[in-house]
Amino acid sequence: MGLAGLGPANQTVAISETLLDSKSLFLTANTTTPYTVVCLDLTNGPLIMEVPPMVLGPLDDAWFRWVTDVGMTGPDKGKGGKYLLLPPGYKGQIPDGYFVARSRTFEHILFFRTFLKDGDPKPGVDSVKKFFRVYPLADASHPPAMKFVNISGMAFNTIGPADYTFWEAMNHVIQHEPGDAMDPITLGYFASVGIVKGKPFAPDARMKAILTEAAAVGDATARTITYKNRIKEAYFYPDSAWMTPFIGGSYKFEENNARILDAYSMFFFYATGITPAMSEKMVGKGSQYAGAFVDSKGTPLDGGKTYKIHMPPNIPVNNFWSLTVYDNQTRSMLQTDQQFPAVGSLTKGLQINDDKSVDVWFGPKAPAGKESNWVQTVPDKGWNTLLRLYGALEPWFDKTWRPGEIEVVK
């Protein structure tokens, strides 16, 4: 069951009231902020979205292109407010008093985060339940009730398919969305294998076998690009494992008006949702990310070994930082005996060194006395980690501060 299995679009809100853990398969979700996720559909006309204060997140369209942010990096600037989402080709009147967003597609995903207050997710969750509403513009005078579903601890899968069903999912998008929502070249690629708007997708046995193999090869290709990337500019520092797909700070994965295809593929294989706030320099707000898939010697991370990362003093964040461990297969949180496979500044009992630096350990067993600074891994299973900096400060951007590499502990 994915998000669609929770209930109808526009009315069903998935919310991780007590945070997300490894039971739920989401691409590189975090364990430190409650998520609110809702599927939106503009097929029947414009939608009003009432956003609570002090949230952070994007609205993306059916092709995972950014439409707008809400909250602290959006036009409401963290104060909350009413957004009016307009469907493709809308020519009706636009009432005053809304933050207006136009989209090229009908279907969307909105996800935003709230934040802990003194370690407690409840105040942020309560604010969402009190203030967040989605309803048609036509029903503004009598909006329907929302259905909030607590997904904390829920076992379900939101990972895109890597088999023949991938093509069926793409056919759904192309059939449902306007023909001009995507460029002709991309649509031409799909048309070449029989996916054409307004026509049935019914490959014969030969073509179905080809498409099944193609999906597997595509998945393997994206996996290789992500875990052993060869783009020099993707790495934050020389001779380092820490990397980003946002080459040149572009959330569109473009350079000199050309799409960097490997960076584009890497991001969408590994992550969900896109926003300029992930890539632009926003000192003290927004979020910054650095991923690592190999150790300091360039060797893939092995769940049977013990590793350590040294985080130097004065970690440059306005809000908090975290290191989360993900399964190489699912790109979701690694499932172990730990409910939350992460360590960060919000971790209870975090051990901080005398010089204010922090050491974080990874391995199948915790080093003696280091349990609070340890993330469990699984022998014979590959893993990776993502460093998050919420409200990154100038030393992150000018690289006068940098995280240590992942070192094998003998």
C-alpha positions as CSV (number, residue, x, y, z in Angstrom):
1,M,0.0,0.0,0.0
2,G,1.3,3.4,-1.0
3,L,-0.1,6.9,-0.3
4,A,-3.1,6.4,-2.6
5,G,-4.2,3.4,-0.5
6,L,-4.8,5.7,2.5
7,G,-7.8,7.5,1.0
8,P,-8.9,9.9,-1.8
9,A,-6.8,12.8,-3.0
10,N,-7.4,16.2,-1.6
11,Q,-9.1,15.0,1.5
12,T,-6.6,12.5,2.9
13,V,-3.6,13.7,4.8
14,A,-0.8,11.4,5.8
15,I,1.0,12.7,8.9
16,S,3.8,11.1,11.0
17,E,2.6,12.1,14.4
18,T,5.5,10.5,16.2
19,L,8.0,10.7,13.4
20,L,8.8,8.3,10.6
21,D,10.7,5.1,11.2
22,S,12.2,2.3,9.1
23,K,8.9,0.4,8.8
24,S,7.7,2.9,6.1
25,L,9.5,2.8,2.8
26,F,10.1,6.4,1.7
27,L,13.0,7.5,-0.3
28,T,15.5,9.1,2.1
29,A,13.0,10.3,4.7
30,N,14.3,11.7,7.9
31,T,13.6,10.7,11.6
32,T,13.8,14.1,13.1
33,T,10.8,16.1,11.8
34,P,7.1,15.1,11.4
35,Y,6.0,14.9,7.8
36,T,2.7,15.9,6.4
37,V,2.0,14.5,2.9
38,V,-1.1,14.9,0.7
39,C,-1.8,14.0,-2.9
40,L,-3.6,16.7,-4.8
41,D,-5.7,16.5,-7.9
42,L,-6.8,19.6,-9.9
43,T,-8.9,17.7,-12.4
44,N,-12.1,19.2,-11.2
45,G,-10.8,22.8,-10.9
46,P,-8.8,25.1,-8.6
47,L,-8.0,24.1,-5.0
48,I,-7.5,26.2,-1.9
49,M,-4.9,25.1,0.5
50,E,-4.7,26.6,4.0
51,V,-1.2,26.1,5.3
52,P,-0.3,26.3,9.0
53,P,2.5,28.5,10.3
54,M,6.1,27.3,10.7
55,V,6.2,24.5,8.2
56,L,8.8,23.8,5.5
57,G,8.2,22.0,2.2
58,P,7.4,22.0,-1.6
59,L,4.6,21.3,-3.9
60,D,5.7,19.3,-7.0
61,D,3.7,18.4,-10.1
62,A,3.1,15.0,-11.7
63,W,6.5,15.0,-13.4
64,F,8.2,16.0,-10.1
65,R,8.8,19.6,-11.2
66,W,8.7,22.3,-8.5
67,V,5.6,24.4,-8.4
68,T,6.0,26.4,-5.1
69,D,7.2,26.1,-1.6
70,V,5.0,26.5,1.4
71,G,6.0,27.8,4.8
72,M,9.3,29.3,5.7
73,T,10.8,29.2,2.2
74,G,7.4,29.9,0.5
75,P,5.6,33.2,0.0
76,D,3.9,33.0,3.4
77,K,7.4,33.1,4.9
78,G,6.4,30.8,7.8
79,K,3.4,32.8,8.8
80,G,0.9,30.4,7.2
81,G,-1.8,31.4,4.8
82,K,-4.1,30.5,1.9
83,Y,-2.8,29.2,-1.4
84,L,-4.8,29.0,-4.6
85,L,-3.7,26.2,-6.9
86,L,-4.8,26.7,-10.5
87,P,-5.0,23.8,-13.0
88,P,-3.6,23.8,-16.5
89,G,-5.4,26.2,-18.8
90,Y,-7.4,27.9,-16.1
91,K,-9.0,31.1,-17.4
92,G,-11.5,31.9,-14.7
93,Q,-11.4,34.7,-12.2
94,I,-8.7,34.7,-9.6
95,P,-10.0,36.1,-6.2
96,D,-7.8,38.3,-4.0
97,G,-6.3,37.2,-0.8
98,Y,-4.4,34.1,-1.9
99,F,-0.8,33.1,-2.8
100,V,-1.5,31.9,-6.3
101,A,0.4,29.0,-7.9
102,R,-0.2,27.8,-11.5
103,S,0.7,24.3,-12.6
104,R,1.1,22.4,-15.8
105,T,-0.4,19.2,-14.5
106,F,-3.4,18.0,-12.6
107,E,-1.8,15.6,-10.1
108,H,0.6,16.8,-7.4
109,I,2.3,15.9,-4.2
110,L,2.6,18.3,-1.3
111,F,4.8,17.4,1.6
112,F,6.0,19.6,4.4
113,R,7.7,19.2,7.7
114,T,6.9,20.6,11.1
115,F,9.5,20.8,13.9
116,L,10.0,19.5,17.4
117,K,9.4,21.8,20.3
118,D,11.6,20.9,23.3
119,G,11.9,17.4,21.7
120,D,8.1,17.0,21.3
121,P,6.5,16.6,17.9
122,K,3.0,17.1,19.2
123,P,2.7,20.9,19.0
124,G,3.6,20.9,15.3
125,V,1.3,18.0,14.6
126,D,-1.6,19.7,16.5
127,S,-1.0,22.9,14.5
128,V,-1.4,20.9,11.2
129,K,-4.6,19.3,12.3
130,K,-6.0,22.6,13.4
131,F,-5.1,24.8,10.5
132,F,-4.3,22.6,7.4
133,R,-7.2,22.3,4.9
134,V,-7.6,21.5,1.2
135,Y,-10.8,22.1,-0.7
136,P,-12.1,23.2,-4.1
137,L,-12.4,26.9,-4.7
138,A,-16.1,26.2,-5.5
139,D,-16.6,24.9,-1.9
140,A,-14.8,27.7,-0.2
141,S,-17.9,28.6,1.8
142,H,-18.4,25.0,3.1
143,P,-15.1,23.1,2.9
144,P,-15.3,19.3,3.5
145,A,-13.7,17.7,6.5
146,M,-10.1,16.4,6.2
147,K,-9.1,12.9,7.0
148,F,-5.8,12.7,8.9
149,V,-4.0,9.3,8.9
150,N,-1.1,8.7,11.3
151,I,1.6,6.9,9.4
152,S,4.1,6.6,12.2
153,G,5.2,3.0,12.5
154,M,3.0,2.0,9.5
155,A,4.4,-0.6,7.1
156,F,3.8,0.5,3.6
157,N,5.8,1.1,0.4
158,T,6.1,4.3,-1.7
159,I,9.1,3.3,-3.8
160,G,8.6,3.4,-7.5
161,P,8.7,0.1,-9.4
162,A,11.8,-1.3,-11.1
163,D,9.9,-3.9,-13.2
164,Y,7.4,-3.9,-16.0
165,T,4.9,-2.1,-13.8
166,F,7.1,1.0,-14.2
167,W,5.7,1.4,-17.7
168,E,2.1,1.0,-16.6
169,A,2.7,3.8,-14.0
170,M,4.1,6.0,-16.8
171,N,1.2,5.3,-19.0
172,H,-1.2,6.4,-16.2
173,V,0.6,9.8,-16.0
174,I,0.6,10.4,-19.7
175,Q,-3.1,9.4,-20.0
176,H,-4.2,11.6,-17.1
177,E,-2.1,14.7,-17.7
178,P,-2.3,17.3,-20.5
179,G,-0.4,16.5,-23.6
180,D,1.6,19.7,-23.3
181,A,2.6,19.1,-19.7
182,M,5.9,17.5,-20.9
183,D,8.2,18.3,-23.8
184,P,7.8,16.5,-27.1
185,I,11.1,14.7,-27.0
186,T,10.3,13.0,-23.7
187,L,6.8,12.1,-24.9
188,G,8.4,10.8,-28.1
189,Y,10.5,8.4,-26.2
190,F,7.5,6.9,-24.5
191,A,5.5,6.9,-27.7
192,S,8.3,4.8,-29.3
193,V,7.4,1.9,-27.0
194,G,3.6,2.3,-27.3
195,I,2.7,4.8,-24.5
196,V,0.7,7.5,-26.3
197,K,-2.0,9.8,-24.8
198,G,-5.4,8.7,-25.9
199,K,-4.4,5.3,-27.0
200,P,-4.4,1.9,-25.2
201,F,-1.0,0.7,-23.9
202,A,-1.1,-3.0,-24.9
203,P,2.4,-4.3,-25.8
204,D,2.6,-7.8,-27.2
205,A,4.6,-10.6,-25.5
206,R,7.8,-9.6,-27.4
207,M,7.6,-5.9,-26.4
208,K,6.6,-6.7,-22.9
209,A,9.8,-8.8,-22.5
210,I,11.9,-6.0,-23.9
211,L,10.3,-3.4,-21.5
212,T,10.7,-5.7,-18.5
213,E,14.4,-6.0,-19.2
214,A,14.7,-2.3,-19.9
215,A,13.2,-1.4,-16.5
216,A,15.7,-3.7,-14.8
217,V,18.6,-2.2,-16.8
218,G,17.4,1.3,-16.1
219,D,17.2,0.6,-12.4
220,A,20.7,-0.8,-12.4
221,T,22.0,2.2,-14.4
222,A,20.5,4.7,-12.0
223,R,21.8,2.7,-9.0
224,T,25.4,2.7,-10.5
225,I,25.2,6.4,-11.3
226,T,24.1,7.2,-7.7
227,Y,26.4,4.9,-5.7
228,K,29.6,5.4,-7.8
229,N,29.1,8.8,-9.4
230,R,31.8,10.0,-11.8
231,I,30.8,13.7,-11.9
232,K,33.8,15.5,-10.4
233,E,31.7,18.6,-9.6
234,A,29.3,16.5,-7.6
235,Y,31.8,16.2,-4.7
236,F,32.0,18.8,-2.1
237,Y,35.7,18.4,-1.5
238,P,38.7,16.9,-3.2
239,D,39.3,13.2,-2.3
240,S,36.0,13.1,-0.4
241,A,32.9,10.8,-0.4
242,W,30.5,13.7,0.4
243,M,28.5,14.6,-2.7
244,T,25.4,16.4,-4.0
245,P,23.5,16.1,-7.3
246,F,22.9,19.9,-7.3
247,I,25.8,20.7,-9.6
248,G,26.4,24.5,-9.6
249,G,23.6,24.9,-7.1
250,S,20.9,24.1,-9.7
251,Y,17.7,22.4,-8.5
252,K,16.9,21.9,-12.2
253,F,20.2,20.0,-12.6
254,E,21.2,22.3,-15.4
255,E,24.5,23.9,-16.5
256,N,24.8,26.3,-19.4
257,N,21.1,25.5,-20.2
258,A,21.9,21.8,-20.6
259,R,20.5,19.2,-18.2
260,I,23.1,17.2,-16.4
261,L,21.5,13.8,-17.0
262,D,23.6,11.8,-14.5
263,A,22.9,14.3,-11.7
264,Y,19.2,14.4,-12.6
265,S,19.0,10.6,-12.6
266,M,20.9,10.3,-9.3
267,F,18.6,12.7,-7.4
268,F,15.3,11.2,-8.5
269,F,16.5,7.6,-7.9
270,Y,17.6,8.6,-4.4
271,A,15.1,11.2,-3.2
272,T,11.5,12.4,-3.4
273,G,10.5,16.0,-4.1
274,I,12.4,18.9,-5.4
275,T,12.6,22.6,-4.4
276,P,15.1,25.4,-4.8
277,A,15.5,25.4,-1.0
278,M,17.5,22.2,-1.3
279,S,20.2,23.8,-3.5
280,E,20.2,27.5,-3.1
281,K,22.3,29.3,-0.6
282,M,19.8,30.3,2.2
283,V,22.0,31.0,5.2
284,G,20.2,30.1,8.4
285,K,17.1,28.6,6.8
286,G,16.1,25.9,4.4
287,S,18.0,22.6,4.4
288,Q,21.3,21.3,3.0
289,Y,22.2,17.8,2.2
290,A,25.4,15.7,1.6
291,G,25.4,12.0,0.8
292,A,28.1,9.4,1.2
293,F,28.1,5.9,-0.3
294,V,31.8,4.9,0.2
295,D,34.4,5.1,3.0
296,S,37.5,7.2,3.0
297,K,39.3,4.7,0.7
298,G,36.5,4.7,-1.8
299,T,35.2,1.3,-0.8
300,P,31.4,0.7,-0.7
301,L,30.0,0.7,2.9
302,D,29.7,-2.8,4.4
303,G,27.1,-3.5,7.0
304,G,29.4,-6.0,8.7
305,K,32.1,-3.5,9.4
306,T,32.4,-0.7,12.0
307,Y,32.9,2.9,10.9
308,K,33.3,6.3,12.5
309,I,32.6,9.9,11.3
310,H,34.2,12.8,13.1
311,M,32.0,15.9,13.1
312,P,34.4,18.8,13.9
313,P,33.5,21.5,16.5
314,N,31.0,24.3,15.8
315,I,28.7,22.3,13.4
316,P,27.3,25.2,11.4
317,V,23.5,25.0,11.8
318,N,20.9,27.4,13.0
319,N,18.4,24.6,13.8
320,F,19.8,21.0,13.9
321,W,21.8,18.4,12.1
322,S,21.5,14.6,11.6
323,L,23.1,11.6,10.0
324,T,20.6,9.0,8.8
325,V,21.4,5.5,7.4
326,Y,19.7,4.1,4.3
327,D,19.4,0.7,2.7
328,N,21.2,0.7,-0.7
329,Q,18.4,-1.5,-2.1
330,T,15.3,0.6,-1.1
331,R,17.0,4.0,-0.5
332,S,14.8,4.0,2.6
333,M,15.8,3.9,6.3
334,L,17.8,0.8,7.1
335,Q,15.6,-1.7,9.0
336,T,17.4,-3.0,12.1
337,D,16.7,-3.4,15.8
338,Q,16.8,0.4,16.1
339,Q,13.5,2.2,15.4
340,F,15.2,5.3,14.2
341,P,18.5,4.6,12.3
342,A,20.0,8.1,12.8
343,V,22.1,10.2,15.1
344,G,22.1,14.0,15.3
345,S,21.9,17.1,17.5
346,L,18.4,16.2,18.6
347,T,19.4,12.6,19.7
348,K,18.8,12.2,23.4
349,G,22.0,11.5,25.4
350,L,24.2,12.5,22.4
351,Q,27.8,12.5,23.6
352,I,29.6,15.7,22.7
353,N,33.4,15.8,23.0
354,D,35.2,18.5,25.2
355,D,36.0,20.5,22.1
356,K,32.3,20.4,21.0
357,S,33.0,18.0,18.2
358,V,30.9,14.8,17.8
359,D,31.9,11.3,16.8
360,V,29.2,9.1,15.2
361,W,29.6,5.3,14.9
362,F,28.1,2.8,12.4
363,G,28.3,-1.0,12.6
364,P,26.4,-4.2,13.6
365,K,27.4,-3.7,17.3
366,A,27.8,-0.5,19.3
367,P,31.3,0.3,20.6
368,A,31.4,0.1,24.4
369,G,30.0,3.2,25.9
370,K,29.0,4.8,22.5
371,E,25.5,3.5,22.2
372,S,23.9,7.0,22.0
373,N,26.2,8.0,19.2
374,W,25.8,4.7,17.2
375,V,23.6,3.7,14.2
376,Q,23.2,-0.1,13.7
377,T,24.0,-1.7,10.3
378,V,23.3,-5.2,9.0
379,P,26.0,-7.6,7.9
380,D,25.9,-8.5,4.2
381,K,23.8,-5.4,3.4
382,G,25.1,-2.3,1.8
383,W,24.2,1.1,3.2
384,N,24.7,4.8,2.7
385,T,24.2,7.9,4.8
386,L,22.8,11.4,4.3
387,L,24.0,14.4,6.3
388,R,21.2,17.0,6.9
389,L,21.8,20.6,8.0
390,Y,18.7,22.5,8.8
391,G,19.4,26.2,8.7
392,A,23.0,25.8,7.5
393,L,25.3,28.7,8.3
394,E,28.0,30.4,6.3
395,P,30.9,28.0,7.3
396,W,29.0,25.2,5.4
397,F,28.7,27.2,2.3
398,D,32.2,28.6,2.2
399,K,33.6,25.2,3.2
400,T,35.6,26.4,6.1
401,W,33.8,23.6,8.0
402,R,33.5,20.1,6.6
403,P,32.4,16.8,8.0
404,G,35.0,14.0,8.4
405,E,35.1,11.1,6.1
406,I,33.7,7.7,6.9
407,E,36.6,5.8,8.4
408,V,36.9,2.0,9.0
409,V,37.5,1.1,12.6
410,K,39.9,-1.8,12.9
